[in-house]
Amino acid sequence: MARVEKVPTAPFSPFYGCAIMIMAALTFGGIIGWSAYSLFQQDKAIAEFAQDQPQKFTTIELSTEARSGLEKKLADFKAGTVPEITLSIAELNGLLLLAPDSGYGVYTEMLRFDRTEPEKNRVIAKVSLPMNHIKFWEDKKRYLNGEAAYEVMVHEAGVDAKVVDVKVPGKTVAEGFIAGIGTWTLLAPYQKIEPIGNALKLVKKATVTAAGVTLSTKP
């Protein structure tokens, strides 16, 4: 039986292999360089509105009576005794006090709910959000001190809220930064903490009103 032999039709040249390796190295280097450039540009943009010290908020005042009333309202809602509740701005701030540390920091040090924008389904809060420097290994923080608009929504994990606008007095906050921070929703840290996670899933509809935020177990 005849055997097929492959016979080269041109002399061997290492040029093509080297060219491919050089192109791959340039592409990889370009990606690394562009990533580093983007990172430094983002850090520079954040430095335009960030501050070295956090904003200090007044202590949340929640009397024993108010605390008991808020806890009962939440318990009745969770048990299905009442299908709908409205949480006032004061009660939303009270929730910050009742919420456990999720491991990502304590919200009482980061924000205070201030007012609502019913026409946009938003809650406005004064914020002091910690952010890392580009030299994250130095463990130095800087802070976004200003005002954030949280859009209240309901998704597969239940009720939640995301940042859709940020204002810092005398500064311009880049839209790209706002879009990025919006991916970290307000209640995401509690979605896997029970019994809070299950309670969040009970909410099928959330509406911002002049009185606060109305939560309902009915769509």
Residue pairs with C-beta under 8 A, 6 or more apart in sequence:
39 134
40 134
42 176
42 177
43 133
43 134
45 174
45 176
45 177
46 131
46 142
46 177
47 142
48 171
48 172
49 144
49 146
49 168
49 171
49 172
49 173
50 131
50 142
50 143
50 144
51 142
51 143
51 145
52 142
52 143
53 143
54 109
54 128
54 130
54 141
54 143
54 145
55 126
55 127
55 128
55 143
55 145
56 128
57 108
57 109
57 111
57 112
57 126
57 128
58 112
60 93
60 94
60 96
60 97
60 108
60 112
62 70
62 94
62 97
66 90
66 94
67 94
67 98
70 91
70 94
70 95
70 98
71 98
73 82
73 85
73 87
73 91
74 85
74 199
76 82
76 85
77 83
77 84
77 85
77 199
77 202
77 215
77 217
78 195
78 199
78 202
80 217
83 216
83 217
83 218
84 214
84 215
84 216
84 217
84 218
85 214
85 215
86 209
86 211
86 212
86 213
86 214
86 215
87 95
87 212
87 213
87 214
87 215
88 211
88 212
89 113
89 114
89 115
89 116
89 123
89 212
91 212
92 113
92 123
92 212
92 213
93 112
93 113
96 107
96 108
96 111
96 112
96 113
97 108
99 107
99 190
99 196
100 193
102 189
102 190
102 193
103 189
104 189
105 130
109 128
110 127
110 128
110 129
110 130
111 125
111 126
111 127
111 128
111 129
111 148
112 125
112 126
113 123
113 124
113 125
114 124
114 125
114 126
114 147
115 123
115 124
116 122
116 123
116 124
116 208
116 209
116 210
116 212
116 213
117 123
117 124
117 149
117 208
118 208
118 209
118 210
120 149
120 151
120 208
121 151
121 152
121 153
121 207
121 208
122 149
122 150
122 151
122 152
122 164
122 165
122 208
123 149
123 150
123 152
123 161
123 208
123 213
124 147
124 148
124 149
124 150
125 147
125 148
125 150
126 146
126 147
127 144
127 145
127 146
127 147
127 148
127 166
128 143
128 144
128 145
129 143
129 144
129 148
129 181
130 141
130 142
130 143
131 141
131 142
131 143
131 144
132 140
132 141
132 142
133 140
133 141
133 142
144 166
144 168
145 168
146 166
146 167
146 168
146 169
146 171
146 173
147 166
147 167
147 168
148 163
148 165
148 166
148 167
149 163
149 164
149 165
149 166
150 161
150 162
150 163
150 164
150 186
151 161
151 162
151 163
151 164
152 159
152 160
152 161
152 206
152 207
152 208
152 213
153 159
153 160
153 161
153 162
153 206
154 160
154 203
154 204
154 205
154 206
157 187
157 188
157 191
157 197
157 200
157 201
158 187
158 191
158 197
158 199
158 200
158 201
158 202
158 203
159 187
159 200
159 203
159 206
159 215
160 185
160 186
160 187
160 188
160 200
161 185
161 186
161 187
162 182
162 183
162 184
162 185
162 186
163 178
163 181
163 182
163 184
163 186
164 178
164 182
165 178
166 173
166 177
166 178
166 181
167 173
187 200
190 196
190 197
190 200
191 197
191 200
202 217
203 215
203 216
203 217
204 216
204 217
204 218
204 219
205 215
205 216
205 218
205 219
206 213
206 214
206 215
206 216
207 213
207 214
207 216
208 214
